[in-house]
């Protein structure tokens, strides 16, 4: 699976459903979304059960992280559904192993949540930082960096004036929803 194909897949979904909101997309795609309590170590999970697609999210996630995890799980639905019929994607395999499925789902989430035109417009400001981009776009900072990296690779961003490194694909590995719940100033 090429990164260009993932980009086209995410953008085709946005064009078809007129939204980048993963909650609306999950509903439009008839994916059963279950928010679960007491999932202290699990951020989210995607699984196909008897031909029905399910995404399980931890109730303890901060709303911005919940959006990223949901977009990541929709990525598994769109990119890896056949694999998921025999295997569930969950935190243990998503964030501890650095398999290509997890990287592809993160790339899908970056393209789904961040509009090309919006991030390019924001990058035209010389004083912009990746932190301010994340705040402006309302997404996790590593997702912003992943989006920029992918736009460079595809030639959509042609300038090298931005010094932003490609993030590690396991950026959500160290996220702890219990710690986030106790820190309301996220």
Biotite code that builds the C-alpha atoms (Angstrom):
import biotite.structure as struc

atoms = struc.array([
    struc.Atom([0.000, 0.000, 0.000], chain_id="A", res_id=1, res_name="UNK", atom_name="CA", element="C"),
    struc.Atom([1.524, 3.329, -1.011], chain_id="A", res_id=2, res_name="UNK", atom_name="CA", element="C"),
    struc.Atom([1.313, 6.523, 0.991], chain_id="A", res_id=3, res_name="UNK", atom_name="CA", element="C"),
    struc.Atom([-0.227, 8.259, -2.049], chain_id="A", res_id=4, res_name="UNK", atom_name="CA", element="C"),
    struc.Atom([-2.994, 5.668, -2.060], chain_id="A", res_id=5, res_name="UNK", atom_name="CA", element="C"),
    struc.Atom([-3.650, 6.275, 1.667], chain_id="A", res_id=6, res_name="UNK", atom_name="CA", element="C"),
    struc.Atom([-3.816, 10.024, 0.954], chain_id="A", res_id=7, res_name="UNK", atom_name="CA", element="C"),
    struc.Atom([-6.330, 9.478, -1.848], chain_id="A", res_id=8, res_name="UNK", atom_name="CA", element="C"),
    struc.Atom([-8.381, 7.076, 0.278], chain_id="A", res_id=9, res_name="UNK", atom_name="CA", element="C"),
    struc.Atom([-8.688, 9.583, 3.162], chain_id="A", res_id=10, res_name="UNK", atom_name="CA", element="C"),
    struc.Atom([-9.528, 12.485, 0.861], chain_id="A", res_id=11, res_name="UNK", atom_name="CA", element="C"),
    struc.Atom([-12.077, 10.436, -1.102], chain_id="A", res_id=12, res_name="UNK", atom_name="CA", element="C"),
    struc.Atom([-13.818, 9.676, 2.192], chain_id="A", res_id=13, res_name="UNK", atom_name="CA", element="C"),
    struc.Atom([-13.896, 13.387, 3.090], chain_id="A", res_id=14, res_name="UNK", atom_name="CA", element="C"),
    struc.Atom([-15.255, 14.307, -0.370], chain_id="A", res_id=15, res_name="UNK", atom_name="CA", element="C"),
    struc.Atom([-17.950, 11.635, -0.210], chain_id="A", res_id=16, res_name="UNK", atom_name="CA", element="C"),
    struc.Atom([-19.165, 12.421, 3.325], chain_id="A", res_id=17, res_name="UNK", atom_name="CA", element="C"),
    struc.Atom([-18.416, 16.190, 3.396], chain_id="A", res_id=18, res_name="UNK", atom_name="CA", element="C"),
    struc.Atom([-16.725, 15.991, 6.775], chain_id="A", res_id=19, res_name="UNK", atom_name="CA", element="C"),
    struc.Atom([-13.407, 15.386, 8.519], chain_id="A", res_id=20, res_name="UNK", atom_name="CA", element="C"),
    struc.Atom([-15.164, 14.691, 11.818], chain_id="A", res_id=21, res_name="UNK", atom_name="CA", element="C"),
    struc.Atom([-14.349, 11.063, 12.664], chain_id="A", res_id=22, res_name="UNK", atom_name="CA", element="C"),
    struc.Atom([-17.476, 10.731, 14.807], chain_id="A", res_id=23, res_name="UNK", atom_name="CA", element="C"),
    struc.Atom([-19.706, 11.697, 11.867], chain_id="A", res_id=24, res_name="UNK", atom_name="CA", element="C"),
    struc.Atom([-17.715, 9.439, 9.554], chain_id="A", res_id=25, res_name="UNK", atom_name="CA", element="C"),
    struc.Atom([-18.008, 6.439, 11.868], chain_id="A", res_id=26, res_name="UNK", atom_name="CA", element="C"),
    struc.Atom([-21.776, 6.943, 11.907], chain_id="A", res_id=27, res_name="UNK", atom_name="CA", element="C"),
    struc.Atom([-21.987, 7.439, 8.118], chain_id="A", res_id=28, res_name="UNK", atom_name="CA", element="C"),
    struc.Atom([-19.848, 4.334, 7.557], chain_id="A", res_id=29, res_name="UNK", atom_name="CA", element="C"),
    struc.Atom([-22.112, 2.246, 9.824], chain_id="A", res_id=30, res_name="UNK", atom_name="CA", element="C"),
    struc.Atom([-19.274, 1.474, 12.183], chain_id="A", res_id=31, res_name="UNK", atom_name="CA", element="C"),
    struc.Atom([-20.544, 0.663, 15.664], chain_id="A", res_id=32, res_name="UNK", atom_name="CA", element="C"),
    struc.Atom([-18.825, 3.023, 18.099], chain_id="A", res_id=33, res_name="UNK", atom_name="CA", element="C"),
    struc.Atom([-18.654, 1.973, 21.738], chain_id="A", res_id=34, res_name="UNK", atom_name="CA", element="C"),
    struc.Atom([-17.147, 4.198, 24.423], chain_id="A", res_id=35, res_name="UNK", atom_name="CA", element="C"),
    struc.Atom([-15.987, 1.972, 27.231], chain_id="A", res_id=36, res_name="UNK", atom_name="CA", element="C"),
    struc.Atom([-15.249, 2.769, 30.888], chain_id="A", res_id=37, res_name="UNK", atom_name="CA", element="C"),
    struc.Atom([-12.383, 1.287, 32.844], chain_id="A", res_id=38, res_name="UNK", atom_name="CA", element="C"),
    struc.Atom([-10.118, 0.725, 29.841], chain_id="A", res_id=39, res_name="UNK", atom_name="CA", element="C"),
    struc.Atom([-7.073, 1.971, 31.747], chain_id="A", res_id=40, res_name="UNK", atom_name="CA", element="C"),
    struc.Atom([-4.497, 0.723, 29.241], chain_id="A", res_id=41, res_name="UNK", atom_name="CA", element="C"),
    struc.Atom([-6.518, 0.574, 26.048], chain_id="A", res_id=42, res_name="UNK", atom_name="CA", element="C"),
    struc.Atom([-6.936, 3.697, 23.930], chain_id="A", res_id=43, res_name="UNK", atom_name="CA", element="C"),
    struc.Atom([-9.066, 2.149, 21.240], chain_id="A", res_id=44, res_name="UNK", atom_name="CA", element="C"),
    struc.Atom([-9.704, -0.995, 19.309], chain_id="A", res_id=45, res_name="UNK", atom_name="CA", element="C"),
    struc.Atom([-11.030, -1.917, 15.869], chain_id="A", res_id=46, res_name="UNK", atom_name="CA", element="C"),
    struc.Atom([-12.574, -5.301, 15.249], chain_id="A", res_id=47, res_name="UNK", atom_name="CA", element="C"),
    struc.Atom([-14.911, -6.978, 12.790], chain_id="A", res_id=48, res_name="UNK", atom_name="CA", element="C"),
    struc.Atom([-17.367, -9.245, 14.616], chain_id="A", res_id=49, res_name="UNK", atom_name="CA", element="C"),
    struc.Atom([-19.753, -11.352, 12.537], chain_id="A", res_id=50, res_name="UNK", atom_name="CA", element="C"),
    struc.Atom([-19.393, -8.963, 9.570], chain_id="A", res_id=51, res_name="UNK", atom_name="CA", element="C"),
    struc.Atom([-20.126, -5.929, 11.786], chain_id="A", res_id=52, res_name="UNK", atom_name="CA", element="C"),
    struc.Atom([-17.415, -3.304, 12.235], chain_id="A", res_id=53, res_name="UNK", atom_name="CA", element="C"),
    struc.Atom([-16.755, -2.040, 15.766], chain_id="A", res_id=54, res_name="UNK", atom_name="CA", element="C"),
    struc.Atom([-14.555, 0.664, 17.219], chain_id="A", res_id=55, res_name="UNK", atom_name="CA", element="C"),
    struc.Atom([-14.130, 0.696, 20.982], chain_id="A", res_id=56, res_name="UNK", atom_name="CA", element="C"),
    struc.Atom([-12.787, 3.886, 22.589], chain_id="A", res_id=57, res_name="UNK", atom_name="CA", element="C"),
    struc.Atom([-11.731, 4.529, 26.162], chain_id="A", res_id=58, res_name="UNK", atom_name="CA", element="C"),
    struc.Atom([-14.039, 6.951, 27.980], chain_id="A", res_id=59, res_name="UNK", atom_name="CA", element="C"),
    struc.Atom([-10.951, 8.311, 29.774], chain_id="A", res_id=60, res_name="UNK", atom_name="CA", element="C"),
    struc.Atom([-9.395, 9.912, 26.680], chain_id="A", res_id=61, res_name="UNK", atom_name="CA", element="C"),
    struc.Atom([-9.111, 13.676, 26.321], chain_id="A", res_id=62, res_name="UNK", atom_name="CA", element="C"),
    struc.Atom([-11.433, 14.782, 23.477], chain_id="A", res_id=63, res_name="UNK", atom_name="CA", element="C"),
    struc.Atom([-8.538, 15.744, 21.162], chain_id="A", res_id=64, res_name="UNK", atom_name="CA", element="C"),
    struc.Atom([-6.827, 12.381, 21.712], chain_id="A", res_id=65, res_name="UNK", atom_name="CA", element="C"),
    struc.Atom([-10.155, 10.574, 21.312], chain_id="A", res_id=66, res_name="UNK", atom_name="CA", element="C"),
    struc.Atom([-10.533, 12.205, 17.881], chain_id="A", res_id=67, res_name="UNK", atom_name="CA", element="C"),
    struc.Atom([-7.050, 11.045, 16.831], chain_id="A", res_id=68, res_name="UNK", atom_name="CA", element="C"),
    struc.Atom([-7.602, 7.496, 18.103], chain_id="A", res_id=69, res_name="UNK", atom_name="CA", element="C"),
    struc.Atom([-10.973, 7.306, 16.332], chain_id="A", res_id=70, res_name="UNK", atom_name="CA", element="C"),
    struc.Atom([-9.462, 8.586, 13.067], chain_id="A", res_id=71, res_name="UNK", atom_name="CA", element="C"),
    struc.Atom([-6.672, 5.988, 13.457], chain_id="A", res_id=72, res_name="UNK", atom_name="CA", element="C"),
    struc.Atom([-9.230, 3.199, 13.969], chain_id="A", res_id=73, res_name="UNK", atom_name="CA", element="C"),
    struc.Atom([-11.250, 4.383, 10.942], chain_id="A", res_id=74, res_name="UNK", atom_name="CA", element="C"),
    struc.Atom([-7.960, 4.084, 9.079], chain_id="A", res_id=75, res_name="UNK", atom_name="CA", element="C"),
    struc.Atom([-7.825, 0.418, 10.048], chain_id="A", res_id=76, res_name="UNK", atom_name="CA", element="C"),
    struc.Atom([-11.406, 0.049, 8.846], chain_id="A", res_id=77, res_name="UNK", atom_name="CA", element="C"),
    struc.Atom([-10.653, 1.617, 5.486], chain_id="A", res_id=78, res_name="UNK", atom_name="CA", element="C"),
    struc.Atom([-7.204, 0.115, 4.951], chain_id="A", res_id=79, res_name="UNK", atom_name="CA", element="C"),
    struc.Atom([-7.070, -3.170, 6.848], chain_id="A", res_id=80, res_name="UNK", atom_name="CA", element="C"),
    struc.Atom([-10.618, -4.498, 7.141], chain_id="A", res_id=81, res_name="UNK", atom_name="CA", element="C"),
    struc.Atom([-9.813, -7.898, 5.671], chain_id="A", res_id=82, res_name="UNK", atom_name="CA", element="C"),
    struc.Atom([-6.943, -8.326, 8.115], chain_id="A", res_id=83, res_name="UNK", atom_name="CA", element="C"),
    struc.Atom([-9.222, -7.229, 10.990], chain_id="A", res_id=84, res_name="UNK", atom_name="CA", element="C"),
    struc.Atom([-11.718, -9.987, 10.199], chain_id="A", res_id=85, res_name="UNK", atom_name="CA", element="C"),
    struc.Atom([-9.266, -12.413, 11.776], chain_id="A", res_id=86, res_name="UNK", atom_name="CA", element="C"),
    struc.Atom([-7.342, -10.036, 14.066], chain_id="A", res_id=87, res_name="UNK", atom_name="CA", element="C"),
    struc.Atom([-8.442, -7.160, 16.271], chain_id="A", res_id=88, res_name="UNK", atom_name="CA", element="C"),
    struc.Atom([-6.415, -3.954, 16.248], chain_id="A", res_id=89, res_name="UNK", atom_name="CA", element="C"),
    struc.Atom([-5.969, -2.770, 19.809], chain_id="A", res_id=90, res_name="UNK", atom_name="CA", element="C"),
    struc.Atom([-3.443, -0.899, 21.888], chain_id="A", res_id=91, res_name="UNK", atom_name="CA", element="C"),
    struc.Atom([-1.181, -3.858, 22.484], chain_id="A", res_id=92, res_name="UNK", atom_name="CA", element="C"),
    struc.Atom([-0.589, -4.323, 18.790], chain_id="A", res_id=93, res_name="UNK", atom_name="CA", element="C"),
    struc.Atom([-1.117, -0.725, 17.690], chain_id="A", res_id=94, res_name="UNK", atom_name="CA", element="C"),
    struc.Atom([1.223, 1.108, 19.988], chain_id="A", res_id=95, res_name="UNK", atom_name="CA", element="C"),
    struc.Atom([3.748, -1.456, 21.105], chain_id="A", res_id=96, res_name="UNK", atom_name="CA", element="C"),
    struc.Atom([4.583, -2.869, 17.725], chain_id="A", res_id=97, res_name="UNK", atom_name="CA", element="C"),
    struc.Atom([5.675, -0.661, 14.866], chain_id="A", res_id=98, res_name="UNK", atom_name="CA", element="C"),
    struc.Atom([4.125, -2.633, 12.076], chain_id="A", res_id=99, res_name="UNK", atom_name="CA", element="C"),
    struc.Atom([3.206, -1.088, 8.773], chain_id="A", res_id=100, res_name="UNK", atom_name="CA", element="C"),
    struc.Atom([-0.511, -1.309, 9.608], chain_id="A", res_id=101, res_name="UNK", atom_name="CA", element="C"),
    struc.Atom([-0.047, 1.092, 12.514], chain_id="A", res_id=102, res_name="UNK", atom_name="CA", element="C"),
    struc.Atom([2.027, 3.538, 10.505], chain_id="A", res_id=103, res_name="UNK", atom_name="CA", element="C"),
    struc.Atom([-0.523, 3.455, 7.681], chain_id="A", res_id=104, res_name="UNK", atom_name="CA", element="C"),
    struc.Atom([-3.386, 4.082, 10.125], chain_id="A", res_id=105, res_name="UNK", atom_name="CA", element="C"),
    struc.Atom([-1.503, 7.094, 11.560], chain_id="A", res_id=106, res_name="UNK", atom_name="CA", element="C"),
    struc.Atom([-0.904, 8.483, 8.064], chain_id="A", res_id=107, res_name="UNK", atom_name="CA", element="C"),
    struc.Atom([-4.593, 7.979, 7.251], chain_id="A", res_id=108, res_name="UNK", atom_name="CA", element="C"),
    struc.Atom([-5.572, 9.819, 10.467], chain_id="A", res_id=109, res_name="UNK", atom_name="CA", element="C"),
    struc.Atom([-3.292, 12.752, 9.594], chain_id="A", res_id=110, res_name="UNK", atom_name="CA", element="C"),
    struc.Atom([-4.850, 13.137, 6.149], chain_id="A", res_id=111, res_name="UNK", atom_name="CA", element="C"),
    struc.Atom([-8.370, 12.641, 7.452], chain_id="A", res_id=112, res_name="UNK", atom_name="CA", element="C"),
    struc.Atom([-8.141, 15.204, 10.241], chain_id="A", res_id=113, res_name="UNK", atom_name="CA", element="C"),
    struc.Atom([-5.995, 17.901, 8.612], chain_id="A", res_id=114, res_name="UNK", atom_name="CA", element="C"),
    struc.Atom([-7.049, 19.721, 5.459], chain_id="A", res_id=115, res_name="UNK", atom_name="CA", element="C"),
    struc.Atom([-4.197, 20.404, 2.999], chain_id="A", res_id=116, res_name="UNK", atom_name="CA", element="C"),
    struc.Atom([-5.282, 23.955, 2.229], chain_id="A", res_id=117, res_name="UNK", atom_name="CA", element="C"),
    struc.Atom([-5.652, 24.854, 5.901], chain_id="A", res_id=118, res_name="UNK", atom_name="CA", element="C"),
    struc.Atom([-2.218, 23.610, 6.964], chain_id="A", res_id=119, res_name="UNK", atom_name="CA", element="C"),
    struc.Atom([-0.530, 25.197, 3.915], chain_id="A", res_id=120, res_name="UNK", atom_name="CA", element="C"),
    struc.Atom([-2.244, 28.512, 4.725], chain_id="A", res_id=121, res_name="UNK", atom_name="CA", element="C"),
    struc.Atom([-0.993, 28.309, 8.311], chain_id="A", res_id=122, res_name="UNK", atom_name="CA", element="C"),
    struc.Atom([2.535, 27.376, 7.195], chain_id="A", res_id=123, res_name="UNK", atom_name="CA", element="C"),
    struc.Atom([2.761, 30.598, 5.167], chain_id="A", res_id=124, res_name="UNK", atom_name="CA", element="C"),
    struc.Atom([3.132, 32.454, 8.475], chain_id="A", res_id=125, res_name="UNK", atom_name="CA", element="C"),
    struc.Atom([6.892, 32.667, 9.091], chain_id="A", res_id=126, res_name="UNK", atom_name="CA", element="C"),
    struc.Atom([6.432, 32.656, 12.866], chain_id="A", res_id=127, res_name="UNK", atom_name="CA", element="C"),
    struc.Atom([4.432, 29.459, 12.921], chain_id="A", res_id=128, res_name="UNK", atom_name="CA", element="C"),
    struc.Atom([5.587, 26.594, 15.136], chain_id="A", res_id=129, res_name="UNK", atom_name="CA", element="C"),
    struc.Atom([4.457, 22.998, 15.076], chain_id="A", res_id=130, res_name="UNK", atom_name="CA", element="C"),
    struc.Atom([2.925, 23.612, 18.510], chain_id="A", res_id=131, res_name="UNK", atom_name="CA", element="C"),
    struc.Atom([0.883, 26.574, 17.257], chain_id="A", res_id=132, res_name="UNK", atom_name="CA", element="C"),
    struc.Atom([-0.151, 24.543, 14.210], chain_id="A", res_id=133, res_name="UNK", atom_name="CA", element="C"),
    struc.Atom([-1.408, 21.756, 16.468], chain_id="A", res_id=134, res_name="UNK", atom_name="CA", element="C"),
    struc.Atom([-3.360, 24.235, 18.583], chain_id="A", res_id=135, res_name="UNK", atom_name="CA", element="C"),
    struc.Atom([-4.815, 26.004, 15.550], chain_id="A", res_id=136, res_name="UNK", atom_name="CA", element="C"),
    struc.Atom([-5.822, 22.741, 13.869], chain_id="A", res_id=137, res_name="UNK", atom_name="CA", element="C"),
    struc.Atom([-7.030, 21.118, 17.105], chain_id="A", res_id=138, res_name="UNK", atom_name="CA", element="C"),
    struc.Atom([-5.003, 17.940, 16.662], chain_id="A", res_id=139, res_name="UNK", atom_name="CA", element="C"),
    struc.Atom([-2.065, 16.202, 18.322], chain_id="A", res_id=140, res_name="UNK", atom_name="CA", element="C"),
    struc.Atom([1.320, 17.762, 17.457], chain_id="A", res_id=141, res_name="UNK", atom_name="CA", element="C"),
    struc.Atom([2.821, 14.549, 16.054], chain_id="A", res_id=142, res_name="UNK", atom_name="CA", element="C"),
    struc.Atom([-0.100, 14.220, 13.679], chain_id="A", res_id=143, res_name="UNK", atom_name="CA", element="C"),
    struc.Atom([0.720, 17.714, 12.347], chain_id="A", res_id=144, res_name="UNK", atom_name="CA", element="C"),
    struc.Atom([4.332, 16.717, 11.798], chain_id="A", res_id=145, res_name="UNK", atom_name="CA", element="C"),
    struc.Atom([3.302, 13.487, 10.100], chain_id="A", res_id=146, res_name="UNK", atom_name="CA", element="C"),
    struc.Atom([0.951, 15.423, 7.780], chain_id="A", res_id=147, res_name="UNK", atom_name="CA", element="C"),
    struc.Atom([3.702, 17.881, 6.837], chain_id="A", res_id=148, res_name="UNK", atom_name="CA", element="C"),
    struc.Atom([6.144, 15.049, 6.224], chain_id="A", res_id=149, res_name="UNK", atom_name="CA", element="C"),
    struc.Atom([3.662, 13.269, 3.959], chain_id="A", res_id=150, res_name="UNK", atom_name="CA", element="C"),
    struc.Atom([2.903, 16.477, 2.020], chain_id="A", res_id=151, res_name="UNK", atom_name="CA", element="C"),
    struc.Atom([6.642, 16.918, 1.415], chain_id="A", res_id=152, res_name="UNK", atom_name="CA", element="C"),
    struc.Atom([7.061, 13.357, 0.210], chain_id="A", res_id=153, res_name="UNK", atom_name="CA", element="C"),
    struc.Atom([4.173, 13.780, -2.241], chain_id="A", res_id=154, res_name="UNK", atom_name="CA", element="C"),
    struc.Atom([5.545, 17.098, -3.521], chain_id="A", res_id=155, res_name="UNK", atom_name="CA", element="C"),
    struc.Atom([2.530, 19.086, -2.332], chain_id="A", res_id=156, res_name="UNK", atom_name="CA", element="C"),
    struc.Atom([4.830, 21.189, -0.134], chain_id="A", res_id=157, res_name="UNK", atom_name="CA", element="C"),
    struc.Atom([7.806, 22.119, -2.262], chain_id="A", res_id=158, res_name="UNK", atom_name="CA", element="C"),
    struc.Atom([9.690, 24.445, 0.073], chain_id="A", res_id=159, res_name="UNK", atom_name="CA", element="C"),
    struc.Atom([12.248, 23.206, 2.597], chain_id="A", res_id=160, res_name="UNK", atom_name="CA", element="C"),
    struc.Atom([11.991, 26.328, 4.723], chain_id="A", res_id=161, res_name="UNK", atom_name="CA", element="C"),
    struc.Atom([10.128, 24.434, 7.462], chain_id="A", res_id=162, res_name="UNK", atom_name="CA", element="C"),
    struc.Atom([12.364, 22.444, 9.775], chain_id="A", res_id=163, res_name="UNK", atom_name="CA", element="C"),
    struc.Atom([9.984, 19.824, 11.083], chain_id="A", res_id=164, res_name="UNK", atom_name="CA", element="C"),
    struc.Atom([11.104, 16.262, 11.633], chain_id="A", res_id=165, res_name="UNK", atom_name="CA", element="C"),
    struc.Atom([9.073, 13.164, 10.837], chain_id="A", res_id=166, res_name="UNK", atom_name="CA", element="C"),
    struc.Atom([7.609, 11.930, 14.124], chain_id="A", res_id=167, res_name="UNK", atom_name="CA", element="C"),
    struc.Atom([7.968, 8.472, 15.498], chain_id="A", res_id=168, res_name="UNK", atom_name="CA", element="C"),
    struc.Atom([4.992, 6.391, 14.447], chain_id="A", res_id=169, res_name="UNK", atom_name="CA", element="C"),
    struc.Atom([4.480, 5.184, 18.016], chain_id="A", res_id=170, res_name="UNK", atom_name="CA", element="C"),
    struc.Atom([3.753, 8.684, 19.323], chain_id="A", res_id=171, res_name="UNK", atom_name="CA", element="C"),
    struc.Atom([0.631, 7.550, 21.195], chain_id="A", res_id=172, res_name="UNK", atom_name="CA", element="C"),
    struc.Atom([2.466, 4.682, 22.901], chain_id="A", res_id=173, res_name="UNK", atom_name="CA", element="C"),
    struc.Atom([3.325, 6.719, 25.977], chain_id="A", res_id=174, res_name="UNK", atom_name="CA", element="C"),
    struc.Atom([-0.089, 8.359, 26.248], chain_id="A", res_id=175, res_name="UNK", atom_name="CA", element="C"),
    struc.Atom([-1.742, 7.557, 29.573], chain_id="A", res_id=176, res_name="UNK", atom_name="CA", element="C"),
    struc.Atom([-5.484, 8.359, 29.745], chain_id="A", res_id=177, res_name="UNK", atom_name="CA", element="C"),
    struc.Atom([-5.466, 8.275, 33.557], chain_id="A", res_id=178, res_name="UNK", atom_name="CA", element="C"),
    struc.Atom([-2.801, 10.999, 33.671], chain_id="A", res_id=179, res_name="UNK", atom_name="CA", element="C"),
    struc.Atom([-4.728, 13.017, 31.086], chain_id="A", res_id=180, res_name="UNK", atom_name="CA", element="C"),
    struc.Atom([-7.944, 12.792, 33.091], chain_id="A", res_id=181, res_name="UNK", atom_name="CA", element="C"),
    struc.Atom([-6.113, 14.305, 36.075], chain_id="A", res_id=182, res_name="UNK", atom_name="CA", element="C"),
    struc.Atom([-4.682, 17.157, 33.965], chain_id="A", res_id=183, res_name="UNK", atom_name="CA", element="C"),
    struc.Atom([-7.545, 19.333, 32.816], chain_id="A", res_id=184, res_name="UNK", atom_name="CA", element="C"),
    struc.Atom([-5.197, 21.932, 31.292], chain_id="A", res_id=185, res_name="UNK", atom_name="CA", element="C"),
    struc.Atom([-4.171, 19.690, 28.400], chain_id="A", res_id=186, res_name="UNK", atom_name="CA", element="C"),
])
